[in-house]
């Protein structure tokens, strides 16, 4: 059953990833169609097509590898410049050939030089809306997932209701049972019972078990009044916390545990958590070379892996599988899955904003540069410049893609050899 649950967790995460990618591409598709751009394909995944269906001018489909997606918009770049043939010259090198191939592929999406339903003809702000639509969709999905987990399910919190009263005070702090010579625990001596609700400790009103524990820990060896509610009536118990050593400090110990309940967080907690995750992911991306070095070093040496290092989809799947196969309550597992999928969408949001082609942020930079050139020409009363031809950046795009593939390969191997687990690196 554990193995089956582990597999189910991985499958559910793959489905969640596919849905996240589908919504990302939908974030591009909807504004593109709204602005009149001709969209030839809307595809989830890469590789061979598993299923597709044409609706109107757009082919919608699913491919074999659900680790990405794309929409094919007409005229992402302006038509290739008309060049006179040069007898006796051909080729031009690897990168030059790549540029020409990119221009040829782009030209095939155009319907003549007067084609108006193309991406590059859109005003700058509309191009930016189209390109940011995908990442923003991931951010919105992350907020929804975080909100369901935190405000719908809630956070498991220790309450002021007593769940268990220890019978004794073991001499050995690691003991799990009482010996005949062990004295009664302070809570048992004071008369605490299961179901008591803590109202105040040493005159300080408490609303959480953490608040009560803080007062008890500061009162080692002192007799303090504890007001509890029992069967609807309040009564005062006199507690003398035992002194225990912890991390070089003497703290008070009562010998009670509290009931855990799901406490629903304020409705804005989902958005706040998403904002915190955006900052954390941005920090990881800024330190990406250092983080990747740490991943490789721990993988080669067998050392403990930094729990804040980046993950591949394999690593995320392992965490989902572990959560699904754990002995935690079902709501805990569902909440963890939602939070994990939300974090994945935050990563998709931040990563796609990196200002490098072929990422969405790279296309935004191209659109902004086009807009700057136009404003500059208008200010100095010059003729409108030609649209920016980003096919010239294909060599840079190629290098970025190779780097992304290499990084993904390293992370996949690391997630298989030295994975981050729920119990630590």
Secondary structure by P-SEA (a helix, b strand, c coil): caaaaaaaaaaaaaaaaaaaaaaaaaaaaaaaaaacccccccccccccccbbbbcccccccccccccccccccccccccccccccccccccccaaaaaaaaaaaaaaaaccccccccccccccaaaaaaaaaaaaaaaaaaaaaaaaaaccccccccccccccccccccccccccccccccccccccccccccccbbbccccccccccaaaaaaaaaacccbbbbbbbbcccbbbbbbbbbbbbbcccbbbbbcbbbbbbbbcccccaaaaaaaaaaaaaaaaaaaaaaaaaaaaaaaaaacccccccccccaaaaaaaaaaaaaccccaaaaaaaaaaaaaaaaaaaaaaaaccccccaaaaaaaaaaaaaaaaaaaaaccccccccccccaaaaaaaaaaaaaaaaaaaaaaaaacccccccc
